[in-house]
Amino acid sequence: MKILFDQGTPVPLRRFLLDHIVDTAYERGWSELANGDLLRMAEHEGYNLLITTDQNLRYQQNLADRQIAIIVLCSTSWPRIQRHIEVIQHAIASSSPGAYPEIPIA
């Protein structure tokens, strides 16, 4: 699966997704794109999944016709996110086009 990390998604998460191609918005030169433009570019470039920490994305964008799945991590804290690796991996494995799961991180 081809995965894009949005700004705020901790890059160390990449180490736990070895079966996937993982890029960051920063690496692609897309860190300054607005959410709508980022989603369009990601879909155009063949990404299957966007992982973000932007909990307002669903309120800011019309996600109804999106082909990309979006997983929202409800924290930017790597130590907290790290405790939920298995949940994140399961969400990735079960994602489908247009899916939008939010993963609570406590």
Secondary structure, DSSP 8 states (H G I E B T S, - for coil): -EEEE-TTS-GGGGGG-TTSEEEETTTTT-TTS-HHHHHHHHHHTT--EEEE--TTHHHHS--TT--SEEEEES---HHHHHTTHHHHHHHHHT--TT---EE---
